[in-house]
Amino acid sequence: MSSGSGGFAKPSDMRAKWESKIQAESRSEDIKAKEFMQRSGQTSQKRAQNVGGFGQKPSSVKGRWEAKIDYEKQAEDVKAKDFTDETEWSKKRGEVAGFGVKPSQARAGVESRVRYEKQGEDVKAKDFLKKEGKEVVVPFFRDGQKIVNNQDAVKKGIEKKVAHEKKTADEKARQHMDETTFLGVQRRAFKTGLIPLSVLFAKPHKDQCQISPGGEYLAWRTRGRSMGDPQEEDNGVMNLFVKNLETGVIRQITFYTEMDACVHYKFTPDDKSIVMLRETKRGSENYHLYAIEFGPFFDLDKETANDPKIPPPTMPRDLIKDKNMTCGIGFVGGVQLWTSSEATARQVYVSTSQIGKYSIFWDVSRIDIDTGKLTVVERNIMSTYWGAFKVWLLTLIAKILSCCCIKMKAPGVPVQWFPDNENEFRGRIEMDLLRLGTAFRAKARNARKWTTLHTCSFEDANVTLIGSTGGSGTARMEFNEDQVDVHLCAWGVKGGKKSDTTTYDRFDIKRGQYLKRIAGGKAKSDIVGFVSHPKTGLAQFVCYEWEKLVVEVVPKAESFDHKRLQDDLKYIRGFFPERMTFQIVSRAGADDAWVIYVENDFGHPMLKGSPSAYYLFTRSKRIERKGIDSSVEVGRNMELIFASRPEMRKYELARMDPITIKARDKQDLLCYMSRTPEAPVIRDGRQEYPDIPPPPMVVLVHGGPQARDSWGYNPLCQFLCSRGMRVLQVNYRGSTGFGARFLQRGMAGEFYKSVQTDILDALKYATSEETVEKSAQNRLYGESAVPPRPWGDPKQLAILGGSFGGYSALWGITANPELYKCSVAICPLSSVGAADEHSKKAFGGNKLIATYWKRVFGTEVSKLAISAKKASPMYQLEKVKEGSSIALYHGEDDRRAPIEHTYGMMEEMKKSGIAGEVVTFAGEGHGIAKDANRLYMYYHIEDILCRKLGLKTFDAEDDAKKMEKNTATVKLSSSGGKGKSDV
C-alpha cells in the first residue's frame, strides 16, 4: 500500500513515527525531572516527604517517569494496531463493487480521533500527576476507607476509563458509519452481494400491526408458524399473532397452512375478538368475514400454546353462511367493514352481495358476532330482480333519448356506503350505468330522504376516490350531527373553490349547502389517505403524495386539539431521518398510543437493517409544571415494535430516487430510478466516479392504468438491481394521485397513444447520451465529478409489467421493436375492446366495470374490430424484431384478465416464430401469490432477462427446494433457458 494522497501508510512507518515521538517525549520528561530536582534544592529524604513518597532518589524519580512513558507507549501501540486494522477494513470496504469512501478520509478520521484522544489523555495524566504544582497524592475509597498512592489500582482505574472511552468512541463511529449511507460509510464489507429470490419475494416477516381500542393488545401478521426465527417452520403463509402489552406474552391465534389468514382485520371495541376478511379461494377475489376470540389463548401456558400437537382452544368462525355471497372488498372501492361502539361491541357491519355480475352493488348487513345472525340494514336497488330490471330499463330509455338529443338523467346505483358514529348509514356514492357520472348523497339523522351534495361527470371524475383495485378507494364521508365532511373531486362544487386535485369539504345535509373546505386542493397531489380520531371518526390527519408520502394535520377542524397534534407530528418527524416516510396506521381509543409504519427504500439501522418497521408512539398524561409560567408538558416516546423484513439487513439494497422528466408536450412526469450505489475511485485525493459504460435498464410499468408508482422499498426493483440492471418507473398520464386532469389525459383511447409515448419519452431521456446524472446523482452522493453518461445502456433494454403494465410491456416491444430485447408480461391484457371475445370476460363480466373500460378504450377501440386490433399487441406480433423474446406468466383462475388472453398470445407467437416462453399457474388469479409459484416465475424471469441483456445468470440451488410445490405448466418454451426444451 502506498502512503501517497488517499493511500495507506505502512504499519512499520507509523510505528517508527510513534517511537520517535515517544523518545522525544522521554528526553523532555528527563529534562523536566532534572530541572525539578535542581530547582527544589532539597534532599531526597525531604523531597520524599513533600511529594508524598513519590520517590526518594533521582533514579527513583526517573524510574517513575519511565514507567509512565512505557504505559503511554503501550497505549499508543494498541492505537497503532487499531488504526492499522481500521485502515485495512477501509481498504476492503472500498474494494466492494457499488461502495466506497475516500481512504484518505477514513485515515484522516481515525488519525484525528487518535490525536484527540491522546491530547485528552495527556491533559488528564498531567492533571493527575501535578495538581497546581503542589502534590501528586491520589486518594480513592475502597469499602469506605481512604487509600493513598496505590499505584496499581490507579493504573487499573485509568485503563478501565480509557477502555470505556475508547468503546464509547467506537460505538459513535460505528453508528455514524451505519447512518451515513450516501457518502460511502455504510459497512458494506460485512454484507453479501446477491440476494436470493426466496428472500426478495418472500412476504414480510411481519406486517399489518394494529393496537386494540383499549390499548391492551397489539396484533400483527407473521409469516410462518414460528414467533422467533423467520426461517423456522416458514410455510410462507401469514398468520395472526396477538401480544398482551402489560405482560409481554405473545400468542399465535390462527394456524392456516395453505393461504394467508386474512387480507384485512379489526379488533372489536371490547378487546375480546378479531374480525377478519379472508379470500374464499386463492385468486377468486370473493371474501368471507371470520371472527375469533383471542382471550382463551392467553389462558394457556407457554409450552401448551407453542405445542403444535395440542389443538388451539378456539378457531376462526365463518360469519357468512351463504357460499354464494361475498363481502367487504370488491373489484373496486374501499374496504367496507365497520365495528360498532362499545355498547354494541358484539355487532359488526359489512357490505354484502351475491357473487356474479352485480357483485359490487353492495347491500349493508349487520352480523351478530356471537350468533352469526345476519340482518340486511341497507338494501341496494340492484340486489333484487325487480330493482335491477327498473334500473336497466330507465338506463336504456335515457340512452335512446340521448341519441335523439334529449337529455334524461340515468338512475344512480349505490357502490359505496358510509355510516355515522352510531352506525346509521347516512352517506353513499352512486354511479349511473350510462355515463358513469358520480353523485355524493347523504341524509339527515333518522330521515328517509337522500340529499345530493355534489355530482361529477366521468370526464371530471377522479378515480382515486373509487380506486382501481379492491380496497384501494379513498372516498370518505364523516358525519357530525347534520353536517358531513366529504372527500370529493371539486371541479364543480357549488359555492366552493374549484380544484384539480381532490378536496375534503363540509356540507350542511338538510339544505344540501356547501359550507367550507377542510383540507386538500394541493397543486400536485390528491389526498391519498386519512387518519381519524378513534372515537369520533372525524379526520385529524390527511396524507398527500407527490414524490413521497407526507402526513399533515387537518388545518381547519375545530373538534380536536390542533396544537397537540402538530407537536405530536413534529416529534415523529424529528425522530426519523428525513429520507424516510411514515404513516399512522392504528390508534388506541384513549388516543395515547399510535402504531407508526416507517419505510425507507433500503435497510437502515433504525429499522434493524430492514427497509420498513413498525413503531409504537406513546404520549403520557399532561403534567402541570408548578413554575412561574405554569406551562404544560407532554411526555412523548417512540419504541420499535418489530422490523418487517429483518432478513434484509445482510444485503446491500438499491436506492430509489424521484426524477421529474418532461414529455414531448412538456407535461411533467414523475419517475423513479432504482440503482445500487456506485463505487467511487480516488484521484488526487478527490472522490470521482469511474467513466464506465452504463448498465442495462429495465422499464417497469405499473398496472391500472388508474394506479401509480410510489417511492419506497420495492422487491421487484431490488431484484433487478441486484442482478446488474437499473430500473425506470414512469407515472404516465392516466396515473392516479396527481389530479383529475392528469388522470383524464390517459382516458378515451389514449391508453395506447400518449400513455405509451410518456413511457417512451422517459426512457429516451434516461438513455440519452446528453443526459447528465446530476438530477439523481446529487441526491445520492452530493456534488461529485460525475461523467456525462446515460442512466441506462440504450442498446440493452427490456420492459416488464403486470396487468395493464403487462399490456404496456407487450405494446412496447411491438410498437418500438428496435428498442427492447425482451418483454416480460405478468397476467397481461393482450387484446382490447372489440378485437375479440376475450375482453368481454374480464372482471367476471361486471357491467359497471365493462362500461368503465369502454371509456378507457374510447369509442373506436370499443366498437370497431379494426381499430381494436391495431391497439392489441396480440395482433401486432409481426413487428417484433428477430432475436427479441417475449415471456408470459398467467394465473389460470384470473377473473380480471382471463387466461384466454395469454392462450391467444401463445398461438400468435407460434405463428410468428417469436422466441420466448408461456407459463401458467393452476390455482392462481390476477397475480401470482403462492410462494413456490412466485419463486418459479421470477427464477424464469431472471434467466431470460440476464441472458437477453448480456448479464451473468445465477443458479438457484438454495431456492430449488422451495419451488418444488409450484403449480406451473410450461405451455411454450423456445428460449433455450435453464433446463427448458425448445419448441
N, C-alpha and C positions, 0 to 999 in steps of 0.2 A: 504493500500500500504506500502510495506517495504521500508526502507531507505538504504538497502544494495546496493552493487555494481550493477549498472544497474537498480535500482529501483527508487522510488519517495519518497522524504521527506514529512512528514506530514506538512500541511499548518501551524498548531499550532507550530511545531518545528521551522519552518522557521521564523514565526513571532517572536518567543521568541529570536531567534538569532539576528534578526534585532533590536529588542527593547533593548537587551543587548548592542549591538554595539552603538545604539543611546545614551543610558545612559552614556556609557564610553566617547563618544564624548562630551556629555553635561558637564560632570565633567571636561574634558580637557578644554572646552571653558570657564568654570567658572574660572579655574585657570589662563587661559590666560588673562581674563578680569581683575582679581585682580592684576596680575603682571603688567599689562599695567598701571593701576591707580597708583600703588605704584611707579613704575619707573618714571612716569611723574612728581610726586611731585607737582602737580598743583591743584588748587581749582576746584570745579565742574563748577563754572562760567567760569573760564579761559579755562578749557578743552572744554566746550561747544563752545567757540569761535574758538579754534584751530581745532576742528574736525567738524566744520560746523553745530553745533547744533544737533549732533547725540545723545547726552544725557547730562543732567545736573547733574544727581545724579548717584552714583554707582548702585542703584537699577534700574535706567532707562537703564544704560548700560547693566546690566544683563538681563533686560526685552527684550532688542533688540536681544541679543544672543539667549534667549529662543524662541523668535519669529522665528528666523532663523532656530533653531533646529526643532520647530514644523512644519515649512514649509517643511524642508527636510524629516521629519518623514512621513508627508502626501504623499510626492512623493514616499518614499520607500514603503508605504502601497499600493499605486497604482501599483508599480512594482511587489510587492509580489503577488497581485491579478492577474496581468497579467501573472506572472510566473506560478502560480497555474493553471490558465486557460489553458496555453500552454502545461503544463505537462499533464493535463487531456486529452487535444486534442491529444497529442502524444501517450498516452496510448490507446485511442480509435483507433487511426491510426494503432498502432501496432497489434491490435486485428483483423484487417481486413484480411481475407484469401488472400494469394498471395501478401502480402505487409508487410513491416516492417522496422523499424530503431531502433538502439540501444536507449533505454530510457536514458541510461547514456549519450549518445551523444547529445540527444535532451536537456537534463538537463544541461549538460556542456556548450552547445552552448548558452542557454538562460542566465545561470549564468555569463558566460564570457561577454555577451553583457550588462547585468545589471551592472557588475563591471566596465566595460569600460565606460559606460555612467555616472556612479556615479563619477568615478575619473575625468571625463571631467567636470561634473557639479561642483565638489568640487573646481577644479582649477579655473573655471570661477567665482564661488562665492568668492573665496579668492582674485582673481584679482579685482573683482568688489568692495569688501569691503575694500581692502587695496592696494592702489597704491603707491608702494615704501615706505610704512610706513608713508606717509605724509597726505593723505586725503582720504575721503570717500564721496566726492561730486559727485553726479551722475547727470550731466546735460543732458537734451534732449530737443528737439524742438517741439513745437506744434503751428501751424499756424504762423510759423516764429518767435515765441518768445521763449526765453531760459527759461526753467523751471528747478528748482533745488530742490532735496530732496522730490519729490512727490513719496513717498514710494509705494502707491497703484499702481500707473502707472508703477513703476519699477517692482513690483511683477507681474503684468499682462504681462508686456513685457517678463519677464523671463519664465513665464508659457507658453506663446504663442510660445516662441522659443523652450522650452523643448518639447512641444506638436508636433511642426513641426519636430524636430529632431527625436522624437520617431516614428512619422508617416513615415518619410523617412527610418528609420532603419527597421520598419515593412515591408515596401514595398520591400526593398532589400532582407530581409529574405524570403518574400513570393515569389519573383522572383527566388531566389536561390532554394527554395523548388520545384517550378514548373519545373525548368530546370534540376535539378538533379534527374534523373528518376531511375537510377540503384542502388543507394545507399539507397533506401528506403525513399526518402524525397519528393516524389510526394504526393500531398494532396488527397490520395485516400479515406480518411474518408468522403469526400464530394461527392464521386462517387457511383453510384448504381452498383449492380452486374450484373444480367442477361440482356443481350442486346436483345431487341425484334427482331423477324425476320423481321418485316417491316422496322426496322431501318438498320439492317445489309444488307439486299438485295435490299433496295431501290437504285435507280440510284442516282448519286451525286446530291446534291442540285444545284450546278453549275459546268460546265466544258467547255472544248474546247474554252478557251479565246483567242482572236486574236486582234491585233491592225491594224487599216486600213493603207494602204500605205501612206496616207497623214498625219498620226499621229493624226487625229482629233477625231477618234472614237475607242471605244472598243466594241467588240461583244462577246457573250457567249451564251451557252445553259443553261436554268433554268428549273428545274423540277416543273411542275405545272404552273398555270397561275400567281400566286402571285409573286410580286417583293420583298416582305418582308418575313413574316414568311413562312418557307418551308412547314409547315403543312397546311397553308391556301389555300384552293382550289387546293389541291395537287391531281391531277389525275394520277400521275406517268408518264406523258408524257413530254419529253424535248422540249421546245420551245425556239426560238431565241429572245434575247434582245440586244439592242444597246445603248451605252452610249456616249453622247457628252462630251468629256473631258474638253472642255472650259467652258461649262455651268453646267456640272454635271447632266444634265437631262437624265433619262433612259426611254426608250420606248420598250415595247414588240411589235415585228413585225410579229410573227406567232402565230396562235391560234389553233393548232391541239389538238384533244381530244382523239384520238384512237391510234395513232402511232407517234413516235418521228418526229420532223420537218425534221431532216436530220442526216446523219451519217458523213458528211464532208461538209465544206463550205469555201468560199473565198470571200473577198472584191474585187470589181472591182477597177482598178487603179485610177479611178476618184472619189473614195469615195462616190459614189451615190447608188450603188446596192450591193447586196449579191447574189452569185450563190451557189446553194447547191445541193448535191446528196441525193436523197430520195428513199427508197425502195418502189417499186410499190405495194407490198403486203408483210405483215409480213412473214419472212422466205423464200421468193421467191428467194432472192439474185439476183434480177433484179432491176436496178436502172434507174431513170429518173433525168434529170437536170432541176432545177427550178431557177427562178430569181425573186427577189423582190427589189423594190426601197424603201429605208427606210427614205428618206428625208421628205415625207409628214407626217410621224408620229410625227416629231418634230415641225410641224406647229400647232399641236393640243395643247390645254392647258391640264393641269394635270387631271382635272376632266373628260374631254371628253375622253382622252386617256385611262383612267382606268375604264370607264363605260362599262361593258360587254354588255349592251343593244344597244350601238352605234356600228355599223359595222366599221371595220378598213378602213382607206382611200384607201388601196390597198392590194391585195392578191398575194401570190406567183403564178407565171405563169409557166406552164409546157412547157419547150422548146423542148421537144421530142414529136413530134406529132404521131409517129408510135407506136402503143401499143405493137407491136411485137419486139420492139427494146430495148436493154439495153445499158448502157453506164457507163464509168468511173471506175467501180470496177467489177472484175470478181471473179471466184473461187480462182485464184492465181494472183500474181503480185501486183505491187504498184498501188496507185491511179493515174489515168491518166486524170487529169483536169488541164488546163493551162489558165491563164488570159493573156491578151495582154499587150502591152506597153501603155503609156498614150495617144499616138497618135491614137491608135485603141482600146480605153478603152471599147467600147461597143461591142467588139467581144470576144468570149471565144472559146477555143479549148478543145475537149473531145474525148476520144476513144468511138467508137460506133460499135455495132454488132447486128445481128439478134439473138433473143433468140433461143437456140437449142444446138445441139451437137458441133457446131463450135463457140460458143459464146465468147470464149477467143481469137479468132483470129481477132484482132481488126482492123478496119479502123480508120482513124483520121478525125474528122469533125470540121468545123468552123461554129459557130452559132452566128447570129446577135441577141444580147440580146433584142433589141427594136422590131424587126420584127419577130423574131423566125425563120428566114430563115436558113436552114441547107445545108452546102456545104461540100462534101467529098473532102479532100485535099490530103489524102494518102490512097490508096486502097490496102487492104490485098488480096493476091492471093487466099486465101480460101473463100473470100466473094462472089465469082462468081462460078457458076456451072462448067464452063469450067476450071477455075483455080483449084478448088478443085479436079476435075477429073484428071487433069495433075499431081498434087502433089501425089495423091494416086497411080496413075499408075507408076510414077517413084519410089515411095517408094516400091511398090510391086516388081518391077524389081530389085531394089537394094537388097531386101530381098531374092529373088530367087537366085541371083548371089552370095550372101553371103553363101548360102547353098552349092554352088559349089566352095567355097574358092576363089571367085573372088570379090575383093573389088570395090564397087561403092558408091560414095558419094550420100546420100539421100538428096533431096531438103530441104532447110530450110524454115520455116514458121514464119513470124513476130508474136511475142507475146507481145512486149512492144516497145513503141516509145519514142523518146527524141528530143525536139526542141532546137534550139539555142535561143539567146535573142531577135531575130526578128521573132520568131515563124515559122521558116523554119525547117521542121522536117528532121534532118540530121543524126540521130542515131537510131538504133533499135537492139533488141536482137531477134535472130532467133533460132528455135529449129527444129531438124529433127524428124519426127514421127516414125522412125525406131529404132534408138539407143538413142534418147533423147540427142544428142550432142548439145552444145550451141555455137553460133557464135555471137561475138560482131562486128557490122558493122557500118560504118559511111561514109559520102560523103562530099566532099568539097562544099563550098558555090556555089549555082547556078549550081551544077554539077548533072549529072544523074547517074553516075557510083558509085556503092557502093564498098567500100574497106573493106576487112576483117582485123580487127585489132588483134583479138585473138579468138581462138577456144578452147573448153574444152569438153572432153568426159563426159558422165554421171558418170563414175567411179571416175573422178576427180572433178566433179561439186560440188558447194556449194549451197544448196537450199536456204540459207539465201538471195541470190540475187533475186530469183524469188518469194520466200515466199510460205508458205503452205496454207495460207488463203487469202481472198480478202483484198487488201490494205496493205499487210504486207511486200512486197518485198523491198529490199534496193538497187537494181540495179540502176545505175546512169551514165549519160553522160553529161558533161558540156563543151560547145564549147567556144573557144577564137580564132576567125579568123579560120585558118585551123589547129588548134591544138585542141585536145579533151582530157579531163580527164575522165577516166573510172573506175568505181568500178567493180572489177572482181576477180575471183579466179585465183591466179597467179602461179599454178603449172608449166605451160609450156609457159610463156610469152617469146617470142624470144628477147634476149638481156637483159632481166630483171632477177632479183634475185628471185629464187623460194621461195614460201611461202605457208605454210599450211593454214594460215588464209587469209581472203580477203584483197586486197590492192586497193589503189587509184593511178592509173598510168596515165602518159601523153604520147600521141601518136601524131605523125605527120600524118595527114589524107592522104595527096596526096601520100606520099611514103609508108604509112602503117607501119611506123617505130616507135619502142618503143623509148621514149626519157628519161624518168626518173620516179622514184617513188615519189609521193607527200605525201602519208600517208599510214598507215596500216602496215601489216606484223608483228603484235604483236604476242608474244609467245602463249598466251592463248585465245585471243578474236578476233573475226571478227570485222570489222567496222559495227556497228549496226544502225548508223544514221548520217546525215549530217545537217549542218546549213549553208545556203547560204547567200551571200550578196544580199540584197533586190533589187538592181538594176541590177548587172551583172549576178547574178545567180551562180557565182563561189563559191565553198565551202570554208568557212573560219573556221568552226569547224567540228570535227568528234567526234563520240561517240563510246566508247568501253564498253563492259560489261563482266566482269568475275563474281566476287561476287556481285558487284553493278555497276550501270551506272556511267561512268566517261566521262566528256567533256574535249576535248583538242583542242587547236588552231592548225590548219593545219600548220605543221612546215616549209614547203618548197614552199609556194605560194608567188609570187612576186607582186601580184596585189592589195595588201592592206597593211595597217599599222599594221604590226605584233606586234610591241611593245605595241601599244594602246590596241589591242585585248587581249594581255597577261595580261595587267593591269586590263582590264575590268573583265576578268575571275578570276583573283586573288581577286578582290574586291567582286565578287559574292560568291566565295568560302569562303572568310573570314566572310561574312555576316551571313551565315547559319552554324549551328552546323555540325561537321564533319560526324555525323551519317547519315544525310540527303543526298538525291540525288537531282539533279536539271537538267532541260533541258531548252534550249532556244527554245520556240515554235513559236514565231512570232516576226517580226522586222518591224519598220516603214521604209518608203522609204528613209528618211534622215539618217537612222541608229542612231538616237539619243534616241530611245526608244525601249525597248525589253520587251516582255512578258516572264516571267520565271515561269515554273511549278516546284513546290517543293514537294517532297514526303518523308514521314517517314513511318515506319511500325506501329506507334501508334500516338495518338494525342500529339500535342506539343503546348506550349504557343505561339510560334512564328507563328503558323498556326491557332491560335484561338481555340486550342483544337482539331482541325481536323488533320487527318493524311496527308492531302495534301492541297495545296493552290496555288494561282497564285499571283505573284508579278510583279510590273512594275519597271523595271530598266531604269533610265534616265541618260543621260550624257549631261552636259552643254557644251557650246561652249568653245573652248580653249581660255585662257586668258594669255596674255603675262605679266609676272611679271617684273616690272621695278626695277630690282636689279642688283647686281654685276654679278650674273651668268646668267641673262636673261633666266631663265628656264621657262618651260611651265607647267601650272596647268590644270587639267581636273576635273571638278566638277561631282561627281557621287552620285546617290541617289537611294534608294530602298523603294518602297511603296507597302503595301499589297493591292491587288485588291479585292480578296474575298477568303474565305476558302471554299473548295469543299464540305466538309462534317461537317458542324458546329454542327450537332446534336450529333456527336460522343464525344464532349467534356464532356458529362455527364458520360461516361463509361470508365472503365479500359480496355485497349486493350492488346492483346498478343504481345509479341516480336518475331520477326523473325530473326534468325541468320544463316549465311552461315557456312557450315561444309563440309570439303573435306574428302571423305571416299574412301578407296581402294577396288576395286572389286577383285574377286578371281584371276584375271590375272594381278593384280597390276595397272589396269587402274584407274586414278583419276576420281572420280565422285563428282561433286559439288552438294551438297544437301542443303536444308533449313529446319530448325526445328523451329516450332512455338509453343510457350507456354506462359502461364501467368507467371509473376514473382512470385517466391515462397516467403512465409513468413519466415523470419529467426527467430530464437529464441536466447535469450541471456543466455549464460552460463559463469559464472565467468567474466563477463564484456566483453566477446567476442561474436561476431555475428556468429552463426552457423546455418546450415540448418538441419531441422529435418530428421531423418532416417525413412521416411515413404515409404510405397510401391509406386512404380511408377504408374502413371495413365494409363488408356487405350490409345492406339495410333491408329491413322488412317493414312494410306498411301494414299496421294492424288497425283494421277498420271496425268501429263499433256497430252494433246492431240497431234495431229500431224500425225505421230510421229515427223515430222520435225518442232518442236517448242521448247520452253524451259520454265522453271520456272524462275522467277525473284524475286529479293528482293523488298519488299515494302508492302504497305497495301493490304491485300487480304481478301475480305469479307468472303470467304468460310473458310479460316484458322481461322479467328476471330470467326466465328460461331461455329466451332468445339471446339476451345479452351474455349470459354465461357460456353460450356456445359460440361466441365471437361475432355476433351481429349487433347492429344498432336498431332501435325501434322508433318509428314515427307514427304518432296517433293524431288524427285530424278531426276536430269538431266542425264538420262540414255544415253548410246551411241546411236547415231542417232538424238540427240537433236541438234538444230541449235545454232550458235553463238560461237562454240568452235573449228572451223576449219573443213576442208574438211575430214581429215582422221577420226576424231571422229564421224562425221556425217555418213560417208560411212560404218563404222563398225556396224551400225544399219540397213543396207540395205541387199538386196539379201537373204531374208529369215531369217534374224536374229531378226525380229520383235517378234517372239515367242520363241526365244532362248536366246541369250546374252542380249537382251534388258530386258527381264523378269528376268534373273539372276542378272542383275545390281540392279533391284528393290529389289530382294530377298536379295542380299548381303548387301545392305544399311540397310534393315530392320533388318537383323540378327545382324549387328553391333550395331544398335540403341537399340536393346532389349537384348543384351548380358549381362550376369552378370559381365563380366570382364570390361565392358565399364565404364570408369570414366567420369564424366560430365565436365571435365576441358576444353575440346576444345570449348564448347559453354558457360559453366558456367562462366569462367573467363571473357568473353566478357560482360556477363550480370551483374556480381556482383563484379568482381575483385577477388583477391586471398582470398579464404574463406575455411572454414572447410567443404568441400563438401563430403558427403558419397559416396563411390563407389557403384553406383547402375545404372541400365539401364535407358535410357530415357523413355522407354515405357514398359508396362507390356506385356511380351511375351505371356501371356495367355488371353489377352484381346485386340485382334487386329481386325481391319476392313480395307477394301480397297475401295477407291472411285475414280471415274474418269468420264470424259465426252469425247465422240467421240472415238479417239484411246485410250484415258485414260479409257474410259468405257470398251473397249476390254481388256485392261490390268487388270481391276478390275475383269472381268469375268474369264479371264485366271488365275488370281491369286488364286481364290477360287476353280478352277477345277484342276490346276496343283499342288497346295500346300494346299489341303483341311484341313490339320492338323493345319495350321497357323491361318486362318481367321474364325471369327464367322459370318461375314456379308460381302457382296459385294453389292455396290451401283453403278449402271451404268446409265449415262445420255446420251441419243442419241448414243448408242454404236453400233459398228460393232460387230456382234456375229458369223458371218460366213465369211470366206475369200476365195479368189481365186476361184478354180474350185469346191468348196464344193457344191454349189447350184446356183440358178439363182439370188440370192439376190445381189451379188456383181456387177453384170452387170448393175444394175440400179443406182449404186452410181454415184454421181456428174452429174446426168442427162444424163448418158451415154456418157459424153465427151470423145472423142477418145484419146486426148493427155493425159488427166489425167488417163485414163484407162491404157495407156502404162506405165505411171509413177508407178502406183500401181503394175503392173506386176514386175517392177524392185524392188519394196519394198518387195513383197511377195516371189520373187525368182521363178526359173523355175518349181520346183516340185509342189509348192503350187498353182502356176498359171495354171498348166496343168493337174495335177493328182488329181482326186477327193479324193483318199485315203489319200494322203499327206495333202490335204487341210482340210479334216475333222479332222485330227489329230491336226491341228493348229487352229481349230474353237471351241470356248467354247460351242457353241450350241450342239455339238456332243460329249461333254466330261462331261455332267452333272451327269452321273452315279458315277463320282468320288467325288462329293460333299458330305461332311461328314454330317451325320444325326445331326440335331439340328442347322445347319447353314442356313442362309437366303440369298436370292437374291432379290434385288429391282431394277426395271427397270422403267425409265421415258423417254418418247419419244414424239417429235413433229410429228403430223400426216402428215405435209407437208415437211418433211425433204428431201432435194434433195441430200445431201452428203451421209448420212447413212439412206437409206429408211426405213420406218416404218415396212416393211416386216421382217427386222432383228429381231425386238422385238416380232412380232407376232410368228415367228418361235421359239424363245426362250420360249415364254409363253407355247406353245404346248409341248415342250420338258420338261419344268418344271412340267407340269401336269403329264406327263408320269412317270417322275422320283420321283414324290411326294415331291418336294422341296418346303419348306415354303418360302413365300415372297409375293411380290406384283408387278403388272404391271399396270402402269398408262400412258395413252396417252392424248395429249392435242391438241384439234382442233385449227387450225389457227396458229400453231407454226411450225417452221422449225428446223434447226440444232442448237439447243439451245433453252431454254425456256426464252422468253423475256418479256412477259406481266407480270406486277406486281402481279396481282391476281394469275396467274399460278405459278410464281416463289415462292410466299409465300406458296401456297398449296403444291408444291413439297418439299420445304425444311422443312415444318411442318411434312410431312410424313418421310422424311429422318431423321430428329431429333428424331422422335418417334422410328423408327426401330433401329437406332444406339444406342440410350440410353438404350433401353431395352436389346439389344443383348450384350452390353458391361457392363451391371450392373450399369448404372447410373440413376439418377433421371430424370424422364420425366417431361415436363413442359406443363401447359395449355397455350393456345393461345387466351385467351379471347379478348385481346386488338387487335389482328390481325384478328380475325374471320370475322369481317365485311369487311375487306379489301380483303378477299378471296372469297367473295360471287359471284363475277363475273368471277370466273375461268371457263375454258372450259375443265376441266379434266374429263376423263372417267376411272373408275377403272375397268380394264379388268380382273384382278386376284388379290385376296387378301386371303392369308392363314396364315397371321402373327398374327391375333388376336389383331391388334392395336387399336388405338383410333377410336371408332365408326365404325370399318370396320368389315363386316361379314366374317366368314371363308368360304372357298370354299371347 
